[in-house]
Amino acid sequence: MSATLVEIFKTDIETQYTAELARMRLLDLFPHAKINFDLEDCDRILRIEGRDFSIHLIIEAINILGYNCEILD
């Protein structure tokens, strides 16, 4: 059994509506992940927790929606 991973991304998503659309899209790709946004944070954080997800697919999925997404250092 693989360990649970947590990744945090910086985005430019501004509205709760858009964040929910992005969250649903990511859940289509990674149905067992825990995904949430913190739009109050200046970096508009996307946090993903799970055992099996791809950082590159996450970034690509957000980019396809027209938003920027990058790993937060």
N, C-alpha and C positions, 0 to 999 in steps of 0.2 A: 504494500500500500504506500503510495507516495505522500509526501508531506504537503500540508496546506501551504499555499503561497499567497502572499499579499503584495500587490503592486499598486502604486499610487501614481496617478497621471495628472498633469496640468492640462486644462482645456480652456477654450474660450466660449463655452456654452453659457448662456446668460439666463435663460428662463427655465422654470420648473417643467413646463410643457416639453421643451426640447430635450431636457435632461431625461425625462421619462421616455420619450421616443428612443433616445440613444440607449437607455437602460434596457428597453424591450428588445431592441435590435441585438444588443450584446447577449441577452439571455437566450435569444434564438441560436446564437453561436455557441454559447457556453451555459447550458441550462442548469447546471448544478452550482454555478458560481453565485456568490453574494456580491451584488453590485449596488453602489450608491454614489451619489454626488453630494458635494458640499459647495453649493453656489455662494454661500456667505463668505467663504475663504477667498482671498484675493487671487489665488491660482485656480479657482473653480474646480476643485479636486474631484477626480473620478477615482474611486477606490474599488478594487476587485480582489476578492478572496476566493480561492478555490484550489482544486488539485490539478486541474488540467485546462490551461488556457494559453493562448499565444499572444504575447505582447504585440507582435507585428500585426496580427489579425485585429486586435483591439484598436490599434492606431489607424489601421486601414478602414475599419468600419466607421469610426468617428469622422475620418477624412471624407469618406463617401457621402456622409450626411452634410458635408460642407463646413466642418469645424476642425480646428487644430487640436492635436492631442500629442503629448510627449511625456516620457517618463520624468517624474519629478526627482531631481537629485537631492 
